[in-house]
Amino acid sequence: MTLKAFQKPSSLTPDLEVLARAINDYTQPLTKNPLLDGYLLEGVSLTTAAKAFPHNLNRPWNGFVITDKKSFADVISVSTPYDNKTITLQANATVTVDVWVF
């Protein structure tokens, strides 16, 4: 999901101009935060062998967060270089996780 910046309409009354400026000021930090522009991979099965998964971002990924883990395991990224299509993950034990890729 790509967050789009607020687009102010071209012709506004003075009151709506103030409102549009406030909306822009409020939303601009959200659209610039890379953590919010991501994709959730659910039910990712990992083992001790590295495995690539499509991340659907259409750009290089910046990082990932494990949002749910079904058992004890450490998960690492072994993707180098980061690419536009996949993220490669590996665990130190067999585990199923949900991963937010951003």
Summary of the structure (lengths in Angstrom):
residues: 102
radius of gyration: 18.8
end to end distance: 9.6
largest distance: 61.0
contacts: 251
relative contact order: 0.25
helix: 22%
strand: 33%
